[in-house]
Amino acid sequence: MPPFLLLTCLFITGTSVSPVALDPCSAYISLNEPWRNTDHQLDESQGPPLCDNHVNGEWYHFTGMAGDAMPTFCIPENHCGTHAPVWLNGSHPLEGDGIVQRQACASFNGNCCLWNTTVEVKACPGGYYVYRLTKPSVCFHVYCGHFYDICDEDCHGSCSDTSECTCAPGTVLGPDRQTCFDENECEQNNGGCSEICVNLKNSYRCECGVGRVLRSDGKTCEVPVLCKSNAIEVNIPRELVGGLELFLTNTSCRGVSNGTHVNILFSLKTCGTVVDVVNDKIVASNLVTGLPKQTPGSSGDFIIRTSKLLIPVTCEFPRLYTISEGYVPNLRNSPLEIMSRNHGIFPFTLEIFKDNEFEEPYREALPTLKLRDSLYFGIEPVVHVSGLESLVESCFATPTSKIDEVLKYYLIRDGCVSDDSVKQYTSRDHLAKHFQVPVFKFVGKDHKEVFLHCRVLVCGVLDERSRCAQGCHRRMRRGAGGEDSAGLQGQTLTGGPIRIDWED
């Protein structure tokens, strides 16, 4: 189709000549190529990617197979007949708004707005739009068109008189009162995103800058924190740090740069880390502070381009753990790993000791125990943290490794010793628990193995109302107050088995 010509009328008044441009709604160039449509994917076997390097500041109207209007949502790369499709990052105007400016973005390499420019848009009588498009600075960029939905007509009131079009959620009714255009949620309060809001078809998503990740709320960006049992690690991008020096609450703990990031590594017991129990979680927190560093000899004369930086660092760990073990330690010494927000791990292991000193566990080989022997076992934290204590809520034995085995025998229940032969030892570490019990087996010749399963709850030492402080707490008295940990999160570590020598 031949393009329309942009006409200019000249009005002569006296000796001066005044050019008056025509309304772009009646003087535009049609863009009707089918490959411009968002449904058209690039197939280089059928030809090279296209480029709008001929577009240069005129007014354009999308018609025919190109679509109804420019899409107002992110288009994936390799659509619209090119590598980097260009979409309108903003809502279309109303007819009364006149000519408005909008940002146009090119999508490529996973970035919805890798390149951008400013275009002008006008809503025309008759319900269509015209666009004043700038020439792309690089190829391959193409301005996309999109076929929008025609709204459903729902009858409100008397159907004989009138009907009113309604659009699906995420879309709004266009000026022709028939077409449903995408609603740009990012224009209102940035979609609730703390950093980058990307409009999608009938929806939107939040994104973060380099080196930051979205929190579970899907809107807030944070520096990623790696929470492990023996260390907490924070990696902060240099572009976020600027010229600041980073340190923790204890200022002797400082960040170390590797060229691209500043790394800070600390444990639950160092650098001023505060460990507390909040509801059903163990919370370890610290604060990364960034302040400008003064170069020696500068006499205070220096400049900075980044203000003071404060990054709260928090690791959360569940309080309740279920440990399953045969009468033998896990020889690989694999800790129980409980994953929580920020990948938190607060591990326990079940160790089998050689005597009641609880200092030398079996490591190299499985012990052979007779029915007349004593079994010494302990719940051991991999990391010893002050300010916390543990309660062994229950320990029960089964003839198989299945924790839900029907046949089971309780040694400890509700924090109370169920078998009078069980003896508990005191420990200098509030998190460690040590026990002694005579070796036993389940009745029946087929039952030659015993497995032990224990549930452990972690509390704050100073919390006098905690479940740990209550100690032995029978189920019939649970309604009297305090915490009920039945609903807390637990995981299972299975090991063993140990064979019982019972024939003699």
ZAMARGU-4260 file (C-alpha; in steps of 0.2 Angstrom, whole numbers, plus 5000, padded with zeros to 4 digits):
<rodrens>
0) 5000/5000/5000 | 5008/5017/4995 | 5011/5028/5010 | 5001/5044/5013 | 5010/5060/5011
5) 5012/5072/5025 | 5004/5088/5018 | 5007/5106/5024 | 4996/5121/5020 | 5003/5138/5018
10) 4993/5154/5023 | 4999/5170/5016 | 4996/5185/5027 | 5003/5201/5020 | 5022/5197/5016
15) 5024/5183/5029 | 5021/5164/5025 | 5015/5153/5040 | 5016/5134/5038 | 5002/5125/5047
20) 5004/5106/5049 | 4989/5095/5046 | 4981/5085/5060 | 4991/5068/5061 | 4974/5059/5063
25) 4972/5063/5044 | 4990/5064/5038 | 4999/5048/5043 | 5009/5033/5035 | 5001/5016/5037
30) 5011/5002/5044 | 5001/4986/5038 | 5015/4973/5036 | 5010/4956/5044 | 5027/4953/5051
35) 5025/4968/5063 | 5012/4959/5073 | 5016/4952/5090 | 5010/4935/5085 | 5024/4934/5071
40) 5039/4925/5077 | 5056/4927/5068 | 5061/4913/5057 | 5078/4917/5049 | 5077/4902/5038
45) 5064/4912/5029 | 5074/4928/5029 | 5085/4940/5039 | 5078/4950/5054 | 5070/4966/5049
50) 5074/4984/5055 | 5064/5000/5055 | 5079/5011/5050 | 5068/5020/5037 | 5057/5027/5051
55) 5062/5044/5055 | 5050/5055/5064 | 5034/5054/5054 | 5016/5050/5061 | 5011/5032/5058
60) 4995/5021/5060 | 4995/5003/5063 | 4982/4995/5051 | 4978/4978/5042 | 4987/4963/5047
65) 5000/4973/5057 | 4987/4975/5071 | 4976/4988/5079 | 4989/4998/5089 | 5006/4996/5098
70) 5007/4983/5112 | 5008/4991/5129 | 5016/4976/5137 | 5033/4968/5136 | 5036/4958/5120
75) 5048/4943/5120 | 5063/4944/5109 | 5063/4937/5091 | 5045/4943/5088 | 5038/4955/5076
80) 5050/4949/5062 | 5066/4955/5071 | 5077/4952/5086 | 5072/4966/5097 | 5054/4971/5096
85) 5049/4988/5101 | 5033/4990/5112 | 5025/5005/5121 | 5029/5007/5139 | 5014/5016/5145
90) 4995/5018/5142 | 4987/5025/5127 | 4979/5042/5129 | 4961/5047/5128 | 4955/5058/5114
95) 4954/5073/5125 | 4972/5071/5130 | 4979/5077/5113 | 4997/5073/5109 | 5006/5064/5123
100) 5024/5057/5125 | 5027/5039/5130 | 5043/5028/5132 | 5045/5015/5119 | 5056/5000/5124
105) 5065/4986/5114 | 5066/4969/5122 | 5082/4958/5120 | 5093/4946/5130 | 5080/4944/5144
110) 5078/4963/5146 | 5061/4971/5142 | 5069/4988/5140 | 5087/4986/5134 | 5085/5001/5123
115) 5072/5015/5124 | 5067/5031/5116 | 5053/5044/5117 | 5038/5043/5105 | 5022/5054/5103
120) 5005/5046/5103 | 4988/5054/5099 | 4970/5046/5101 | 4960/5050/5085 | 4941/5052/5083
125) 4935/5035/5077 | 4944/5025/5090 | 4962/5023/5083 | 4979/5029/5087 | 4993/5038/5078
130) 5011/5037/5083 | 5026/5049/5079 | 5040/5036/5079 | 5059/5040/5080 | 5072/5031/5070
135) 5080/5017/5081 | 5099/5020/5085 | 5104/5002/5081 | 5097/4987/5072 | 5088/4975/5073
140) 5073/4985/5080 | 5055/4985/5074 | 5040/4994/5080 | 5026/4981/5084 | 5008/4980/5081
145) 4995/4970/5091 | 4978/4963/5088 | 4968/4968/5104 | 4952/4959/5110 | 4935/4965/5106
150) 4925/4966/5122 | 4910/4956/5127 | 4894/4965/5128 | 4884/4962/5144 | 4867/4969/5146
155) 4864/4981/5160 | 4846/4987/5163 | 4835/4987/5148 | 4843/4977/5134 | 4832/4985/5121
160) 4839/5002/5124 | 4857/5000/5126 | 4871/4988/5130 | 4888/4991/5138 | 4905/4983/5134
165) 4915/4976/5148 | 4933/4970/5147 | 4942/4956/5156 | 4953/4960/5171 | 4969/4968/5167
170) 4962/4977/5152 | 4953/4993/5149 | 4940/4999/5136 | 4947/5009/5122 | 4941/5025/5114
175) 4931/5016/5101 | 4921/5008/5116 | 4923/4991/5108 | 4942/4987/5109 | 4950/4981/5126
180) 4967/4988/5128 | 4980/4981/5141 | 4980/4990/5157 | 4997/4996/5162 | 4998/4992/5181
185) 5016/5000/5182 | 5009/5017/5180 | 5001/5017/5197 | 5014/5018/5211 | 5026/5008/5200
190) 5015/4992/5202 | 5020/4992/5220 | 5038/4986/5215 | 5052/4993/5225 | 5063/4994/5209
195) 5058/4989/5191 | 5040/4986/5186 | 5038/4977/5169 | 5020/4978/5161 | 5015/4961/5153
200) 4999/4956/5144 | 4985/4958/5156 | 4997/4957/5170 | 5014/4964/5176 | 5030/4958/5186
205) 5043/4966/5197 | 5061/4965/5194 | 5077/4970/5203 | 5094/4978/5197 | 5110/4968/5196
210) 5115/4959/5211 | 5098/4960/5220 | 5084/4947/5221 | 5065/4948/5224 | 5059/4943/5241
215) 5045/4931/5243 | 5032/4945/5242 | 5037/4947/5223 | 5039/4966/5225 | 5053/4970/5236
220) 5071/4969/5231 | 5085/4963/5243 | 5103/4959/5243 | 5104/4940/5243 | 5109/4932/5259
225) 5116/4914/5261 | 5111/4907/5278 | 5121/4891/5283 | 5123/4883/5300 | 5141/4889/5302
230) 5141/4905/5292 | 5130/4919/5285 | 5137/4926/5269 | 5132/4943/5260 | 5138/4948/5243
235) 5134/4966/5238 | 5137/4972/5221 | 5151/4985/5219 | 5138/4997/5210 | 5127/4997/5225
240) 5142/5000/5237 | 5149/5015/5227 | 5164/5022/5237 | 5159/5016/5254 | 5167/5004/5266
245) 5156/4991/5273 | 5156/4983/5290 | 5144/4975/5302 | 5138/4980/5320 | 5155/4975/5326
250) 5165/4986/5316 | 5180/4975/5316 | 5171/4964/5304 | 5173/4972/5287 | 5169/4968/5269
255) 5182/4961/5256 | 5180/4966/5238 | 5183/4953/5224 | 5182/4966/5210 | 5163/4964/5206
260) 5156/4962/5224 | 5160/4966/5242 | 5159/4950/5252 | 5155/4949/5271 | 5156/4932/5280
265) 5152/4930/5298 | 5144/4917/5310 | 5129/4917/5322 | 5141/4920/5336 | 5152/4934/5329
270) 5152/4952/5323 | 5138/4957/5334 | 5125/4945/5327 | 5109/4945/5338 | 5100/4928/5339
275) 5082/4928/5345 | 5067/4917/5345 | 5052/4925/5337 | 5036/4914/5336 | 5040/4898/5327
280) 5057/4904/5321 | 5075/4907/5326 | 5080/4924/5320 | 5098/4929/5317 | 5101/4947/5312
285) 5115/4960/5309 | 5117/4976/5300 | 5128/4980/5286 | 5133/4999/5286 | 5142/5008/5273
290) 5151/5024/5276 | 5164/5034/5265 | 5182/5029/5269 | 5195/5043/5270 | 5211/5041/5261
295) 5226/5043/5272 | 5234/5060/5269 | 5219/5068/5262 | 5216/5079/5277 | 5197/5076/5275
300) 5196/5083/5258 | 5187/5070/5248 | 5170/5068/5239 | 5158/5054/5238 | 5143/5051/5226
305) 5134/5038/5237 | 5126/5042/5254 | 5126/5031/5269 | 5121/5013/5266 | 5111/5002/5278
310) 5107/4984/5274 | 5098/4974/5287 | 5103/4955/5286 | 5091/4942/5293 | 5092/4923/5293
315) 5077/4913/5299 | 5078/4895/5305 | 5063/4884/5310 | 5062/4879/5329 | 5056/4862/5328
320) 5066/4847/5321 | 5063/4828/5319 | 5079/4818/5319 | 5078/4799/5315 | 5093/4788/5318
325) 5097/4770/5321 | 5107/4766/5337 | 5122/4772/5326 | 5128/4789/5321 | 5128/4794/5303
330) 5146/4790/5298 | 5146/4804/5285 | 5141/4816/5299 | 5128/4824/5288 | 5118/4837/5298
335) 5100/4839/5297 | 5096/4853/5285 | 5081/4863/5288 | 5077/4875/5273 | 5068/4891/5277
340) 5067/4909/5270 | 5085/4915/5265 | 5090/4897/5264 | 5092/4895/5283 | 5100/4880/5290
345) 5100/4876/5309 | 5106/4858/5311 | 5106/4844/5324 | 5113/4827/5323 | 5110/4811/5333
350) 5126/4804/5340 | 5129/4787/5348 | 5143/4788/5361 | 5154/4775/5368 | 5152/4780/5387
355) 5143/4792/5398 | 5156/4805/5396 | 5147/4809/5379 | 5164/4814/5372 | 5169/4800/5360
360) 5155/4795/5347 | 5156/4780/5336 | 5164/4785/5320 | 5173/4772/5311 | 5162/4757/5312
365) 5144/4752/5318 | 5144/4746/5336 | 5137/4729/5341 | 5126/4731/5356 | 5119/4717/5367
370) 5102/4718/5376 | 5112/4719/5393 | 5122/4734/5387 | 5118/4753/5389 | 5115/4764/5374
375) 5122/4782/5376 | 5115/4794/5364 | 5114/4813/5362 | 5106/4827/5352 | 5120/4838/5347
380) 5119/4855/5338 | 5132/4857/5324 | 5133/4875/5329 | 5134/4880/5347 | 5125/4897/5350
385) 5123/4906/5366 | 5105/4912/5371 | 5096/4897/5365 | 5091/4881/5372 | 5082/4865/5366
390) 5069/4853/5372 | 5068/4835/5366 | 5049/4834/5365 | 5048/4816/5360 | 5059/4801/5356
395) 5052/4784/5350 | 5059/4768/5343 | 5053/4758/5328 | 5059/4742/5320 | 5061/4750/5303
400) 5067/4767/5297 | 5049/4773/5293 | 5044/4787/5305 | 5026/4783/5302 | 5028/4765/5307
405) 5013/4758/5316 | 5024/4748/5329 | 5033/4761/5339 | 5039/4763/5357 | 5040/4780/5366
410) 5055/4784/5377 | 5051/4802/5379 | 5034/4810/5375 | 5028/4828/5377 | 5045/4832/5385
415) 5042/4819/5399 | 5052/4802/5401 | 5040/4788/5396 | 5051/4774/5401 | 5058/4774/5418
420) 5074/4766/5412 | 5079/4782/5403 | 5091/4793/5411 | 5095/4811/5406 | 5112/4819/5409
425) 5115/4838/5411 | 5125/4847/5398 | 5135/4863/5399 | 5128/4867/5382 | 5109/4872/5383
430) 5106/4865/5365 | 5114/4848/5368 | 5104/4834/5376 | 5112/4817/5382 | 5103/4801/5387
435) 5106/4783/5393 | 5094/4769/5390 | 5096/4750/5391 | 5097/4742/5374 | 5081/4733/5369
440) 5073/4725/5353 | 5055/4723/5347 | 5047/4706/5350 | 5049/4694/5336 | 5063/4685/5327
445) 5061/4696/5312 | 5064/4712/5322 | 5083/4713/5323 | 5085/4732/5321 | 5080/4747/5330
450) 5078/4765/5324 | 5076/4780/5335 | 5066/4796/5330 | 5067/4812/5341 | 5058/4829/5339
455) 5068/4844/5345 | 5062/4861/5349 | 5073/4877/5350 | 5068/4891/5362 | 5076/4907/5369
460) 5085/4904/5386 | 5077/4919/5394 | 5060/4916/5389 | 5051/4909/5405 | 5035/4906/5396
465) 5043/4896/5381 | 5039/4877/5378 | 5057/4873/5383 | 5055/4882/5400 | 5040/4871/5404
470) 5049/4855/5402 | 5038/4840/5405 | 5021/4845/5399 | 5008/4831/5397 | 4995/4833/5383
475) 4981/4835/5395 | 4988/4851/5402 | 4993/4859/5386 | 4978/4871/5385 | 4984/4880/5401
480) 4995/4892/5392 | 5012/4893/5384 | 5017/4887/5367 | 5010/4872/5357 | 5023/4866/5345
485) 5013/4853/5336 | 5010/4864/5321 | 5029/4869/5319 | 5039/4864/5304 | 5049/4848/5305
490) 5061/4837/5294 | 5068/4820/5295 | 5086/4813/5295 | 5087/4794/5293 | 5102/4783/5297
495) 5107/4766/5303 | 5102/4753/5306 | 5111/4744/5320 | 5109/4725/5323 | 5105/4719/5340
500) 5115/4704/5346 | 5101/4695/5357 | 5103/4677/5354 | 5114/4674/5369
</rodrens>
